[in-house]
Amino acid sequence: MKYLLLMIFFIYCSAGYAQWISQTSGTNQNLYDIEFLNENTGWAVGDAGVVIKTTNGGINWINVPNPSINAGGILVSVEPIDSSIVYVVGGHNVILKTTNGGQSWIEIRNGPFGAGYGFTGISYLNKDTLWFCGGNRVFRTFDGGNTLDSFYTPAFSTTDVYFKDIDIGLIGEEAEVYKTTNGGVNWFATNVPDGGAVIFFRKLAVAENQYAWVMGNNGTVFKTTNFGDTWALIDTIATGGFIPIHFSSAMTGWAGGTGNRLYKSTDGGFSWRREQTDTTSLAFIASIGFINDNIGWYVGGVGKVYKTTTSGQTIVSISENNVQLPDDFVLYQNYPNPFNNQTKISFNINKAGLYKFEVYTLLGERVLEVFNEEFHPGNYSVNVIADKLSSGVYIYRIKGNGIIKSKKFILVK
């Protein structure tokens, strides 16, 4: 009797085939931030003074020369205000501004190399009113950077900043978040309940100017529903090595880190599932940016840029089992059936090859493509989420090696 050590994949799928697509950035330098104005226009920055720009959703990325290389060229954050005005900050005291889409730059601050702390975060209300943070300082400007005010000297290095209006804002400081209600003149600790652990918050994620999240480098996630007045520890994603956290709405967010690991939440951060990312890359993920819950990008080590237009592809878990090699190609009835929202479907593959799993209406309209990929002989299960389908009877079908198997399931909402 033959046995196989089989990897069984449990995959969550929604309408359409979801995936992350690699884009050609034109650089192999580490990229630390990516921000998009809309579906087409975006910017990314990184080591060696790299500034890249796209006007077609990342199909092409254009290198944008800038003077930051004079100060060491470690660019950490970018903030496009509109198609013309963009701010960039980075190490060695760099704050740059362009008012013509990168054709020329204004050096608000620019080194020299080794001069003072670097800047790591930018927050803006309009083209003239901004805050910059980094090291033991927070700067404010009301005139587009011509003058900078500084009222506060933090005890620890600041990492990110976000203002919801002219008075109320948050800054991240290592293992604490501070809040101001007077435009940054005074700040007070919001007492994130980290239990005294030595963790580091690199990014602030904010949605609807009310909900905010921070994530420690150890994978702990904290959330506030009242813009920092109170916080709660809501989940620990996995082991350490985490860097950015980003929410595109109050419910949908992403977290990334080392080894090209990316996780997604659809319940406001209370649970996370790992995304299917490029297995050939072990680069770290440094920044995640979405313009809505479906369309987004992430960047990281060695110039990697990835895009999704379908909210990504999530793998719930991967387990290994000793199972007998199947003799037949079998598709089993889903369970439960009828079901509400999600159901599990098992199948046996007896010959290696390309297999496609789809869901159709009774009129023959395809409404889901669960997968279209190579499989080795073995026993598999998929957990299909049908949250975008209406109640009714559907046909699910698996096809490969000249054989088609199909069954019906009933969705009741």
ABEGO torsion letter per residue (X at the ends): XBBBBBBBBBBBBBBEBBBBBBBBAGBABBBABBBBABAABBBBBBBGGBBBBBAAGGABBBBBBBAAAAAGGBBABBBBABAABBBBBBBGGBBBBBAAGGABBBBABBOBBGBEBBBABBBBABAABBBBBEEBBBBBBAAGGABBBBABBBABBBABBBBABAABBBBBBEABBBBBAAGGABBBBAGBBAGGBBBBBABBBBBGGABBBBBBAAGBBBBBAAGGABBBBABBABBBGBABBBBABAABBBBBBBGGBBBBBAAGGABBBBBBBBAABABBBABBBBABAABBBBBBBGGBBBBBAAGEBBBABBBBBBBBBBABBBBBBBOBOBBBGBBBBBBBBABBEBBBBBBBBAAGBBABBABBBBBBBEBBBBBBBAAABBBEBBBBBBBEGGBBBBBBBBBBX
